[in-house]
């Protein structure tokens, strides 16, 4: 996962903004993406994220327009899957065999609608053979939501109630990582690793849309490393 330091974007996008849809200077975004690409085996396929549930295979969409999706997966070596976030939850998944990886952009709408479940459908084999990483997102002391969000998750599972604490009247504090964990475990994925850093609270390292409004995006990336040398 990239952080906000080290790039060439001017405030309020300072400094390593990866997103080209937030109002940052196009030349700054291009330079930041090029700098990132030098650390990768291939150029990522950037998505047009819409808080939906579509999961697509990487490398199947030609052209300059970003495909509309919120999850991306691959079984090819050195093909980079990427999602962008600035408070939403980035999720990385791989199978133990190392033959498939996926990246997921999960805000509350995508989580409630089933973006995790849609991405899991792309994996061949049993879900208990998968590993998941939940990256930095807005934390449970900062993510205040309305009653409609609380109801959306409770209607899906009563277990979701453990991911909410009462906030101000009519509002709740929600734990995105806990909500994601509940859904992953329900589908057999219980080998879960968590970075509990809060994007809202850590201004130096992370962009946060809830905190700043006009801001950049971090990238979270995963790929299957190619083999080197003789087989």
C-alpha positions in Angstrom: 0.0 0.0 0.0 1.3 3.4 -0.9 1.4 6.3 1.6 0.9 10.0 0.9 4.5 11.0 1.2 7.2 11.1 -1.5 5.4 12.3 -4.6 5.0 15.5 -6.6 1.4 16.6 -6.0 0.8 20.0 -4.6 -1.6 20.7 -1.6 -4.3 19.6 -0.9 -3.1 16.4 -2.7 0.4 16.5 -1.2 2.2 14.5 -2.2 1.9 10.9 -3.6 -1.6 11.0 -5.0 -2.3 8.1 -7.4 -5.9 9.1 -8.5 -6.6 11.0 -11.7 -10.2 11.8 -10.8 -9.9 14.0 -7.8 -8.8 17.4 -9.3 -5.1 17.0 -9.0 -2.8 18.2 -11.8 -2.7 15.5 -14.5 1.1 15.8 -14.9 1.6 15.3 -11.1 -0.6 12.2 -11.1 1.2 10.8 -14.2 4.6 11.4 -12.5 3.4 9.7 -9.3 2.1 6.7 -11.2 5.3 6.4 -13.2 7.3 6.5 -10.0 5.1 3.7 -8.6 5.3 1.7 -11.8 9.1 1.5 -11.5 8.6 -0.6 -8.4 6.2 -3.0 -10.1 6.5 -5.8 -12.6 3.8 -4.2 -14.8 1.5 -1.3 -15.0 -1.6 -1.7 -12.8 -5.1 -1.7 -14.4 -6.7 1.2 -12.7 -10.4 0.9 -12.0 -13.3 3.4 -12.1 -14.6 2.6 -8.6 -18.3 3.2 -8.0 -19.0 1.5 -4.6 -20.5 -1.4 -6.4 -19.8 -5.2 -6.4 -18.4 -5.9 -9.9 -15.2 -8.0 -9.8 -13.2 -8.2 -13.1 -10.2 -10.2 -14.2 -7.1 -8.1 -14.8 -5.8 -7.8 -18.4 -9.0 -8.3 -20.3 -10.0 -4.7 -20.8 -8.1 -2.8 -23.5 -8.3 0.9 -24.2 -7.7 4.1 -22.2 -11.0 4.1 -20.3 -10.8 2.6 -16.8 -13.3 -0.2 -16.4 -16.1 0.3 -13.9 -15.5 -2.2 -11.0 -14.6 -2.4 -7.3 -12.6 -5.6 -7.3 -10.0 -7.1 -9.6 -8.4 -10.5 -9.7 -5.8 -12.4 -11.7 -4.2 -15.8 -12.1 -1.4 -14.5 -14.3 2.1 -13.9 -13.1 3.4 -10.3 -12.8 -0.1 -8.8 -13.5 -0.7 -6.1 -10.9 -4.2 -5.8 -9.3 -4.9 -2.4 -7.7 -7.5 -0.4 -5.9 -7.5 3.2 -4.6 -8.8 4.3 -1.2 -8.9 7.3 1.1 -11.0 6.0 4.1 -12.6 3.0 2.4 -11.2 -0.5 3.2 -8.7 -2.1 0.8 -8.8 -5.9 1.0 -6.2 -8.2 -0.6 -6.9 -11.9 -1.0 -4.8 -14.8 -2.2 -5.1 -18.6 -2.2 -2.5 -20.7 -0.4 -1.3 -22.2 -3.6 -0.3 -18.8 -4.9 -2.2 -19.2 -8.1 -4.7 -16.3 -7.8 -4.8 -12.9 -6.1 -7.5 -10.2 -5.8 -7.8 -6.6 -4.6 -11.1 -5.2 -3.3 -12.3 -1.6 -2.7 -14.8 -1.8 0.1 -16.8 1.1 1.4 -19.9 0.5 3.5 -22.1 0.4 0.4 -19.9 -2.2 -1.4 -19.6 -4.3 1.8 -23.3 -4.3 2.4 -24.1 -5.1 -1.3 -21.6 -8.0 -1.4 -18.4 -7.0 -3.1 -16.4 -9.4 -1.0 -18.7 -12.3 -1.9 -18.5 -11.3 -5.6 -14.7 -11.4 -5.5 -14.7 -14.7 -3.7 -16.7 -16.2 -6.5 -13.7 -15.7 -8.8 -11.5 -18.1 -6.8 -11.4 -21.8 -7.7 -11.4 -24.2 -4.8 -12.4 -23.9 -1.2 -12.7 -20.6 0.7 -10.8 -22.1 3.6 -7.7 -22.2 1.4 -7.7 -18.4 1.2 -5.8 -15.7 3.1 -7.1 -12.1 3.4 -5.4 -8.8 4.4 -7.5 -5.9 5.6 -5.6 -2.6 5.1 -5.8 0.8 6.8 -9.2 2.6 6.6 -11.3 5.0 8.6 -11.3 3.6 12.1 -14.1 2.6 14.4 -13.8 5.8 16.5 -14.0 8.1 13.5 -16.5 6.4 11.1 -19.9 7.9 12.1 -22.8 6.6 10.0 -26.6 7.0 10.0 -29.2 4.5 11.1 -29.7 3.3 7.5 -26.2 1.9 7.4 -26.7 0.1 10.7 -30.0 -1.4 9.5 -28.4 -2.5 6.1 -25.9 -4.7 7.9 -28.2 -6.0 10.6 -30.7 -7.1 8.0 -27.9 -9.2 6.5 -26.7 -10.7 9.7 -27.3 -10.1 13.4 -23.6 -10.7 14.0 -23.0 -7.3 12.4 -24.3 -5.6 15.5 -21.0 -6.2 17.2 -19.3 -3.9 14.7 -21.3 -0.8 15.8 -21.3 1.4 18.8 -23.9 4.2 19.5 -22.7 7.6 18.5 -24.7 10.9 18.7 -28.5 10.5 18.7 -29.5 8.5 15.6 -26.0 7.7 14.6 -23.5 4.9 15.0 -19.8 4.4 15.0 -19.0 1.6 12.5 -16.0 -0.7 12.3 -15.4 -1.5 8.6 -12.7 -4.1 9.2 -14.9 -6.0 11.7 -17.8 -5.9 9.2 -15.5 -7.3 6.5 -14.2 -10.0 8.8 -17.7 -11.2 9.6 -18.4 -11.6 5.9 -15.1 -13.3 5.1 -15.5 -15.8 8.0 -19.0 -16.6 7.0 -17.7 -17.8 3.7 -14.9 -19.8 5.2 -12.0 -17.3 5.1 -10.7 -17.2 8.6 -7.0 -16.6 8.0 -7.2 -12.8 8.2 -4.5 -10.3 8.8 -5.3 -6.7 9.8 -3.5 -3.4 9.7 -5.7 -1.4 12.1 -4.2 2.0 11.2 -6.8 4.7 10.9 -6.7 6.9 7.8 -8.8 9.6 9.4 -6.5 10.0 12.4 -3.1 9.8 10.8 -2.7 12.9 8.6 1.0 12.4 7.9 0.7 8.9 6.3 -2.8 8.7 4.9 -5.3 10.5 2.7 -8.8 10.8 4.2 -11.8 12.0 2.3 -13.9 12.2 5.5 -11.3 14.4 7.1 -10.2 16.6 4.2 -12.8 16.5 1.4 -10.5 17.5 -1.4 -7.7 15.0 -1.1 -5.7 12.3 -2.9 -5.9 8.5 -2.9 -3.5 5.7 -1.8 -3.1 2.6 -3.9 -3.2 -1.0 -2.6 -1.6 -3.5 -4.9 -1.1 -7.3 -5.2 0.4 -9.6 -7.8 1.8 -13.1 -8.3 5.6 -12.8 -8.6 7.0 -14.4 -11.8 9.6 -17.1 -11.5 13.2 -16.4 -12.4 16.0 -18.7 -13.6 15.6 -22.3 -14.8 12.6 -24.3 -13.7 
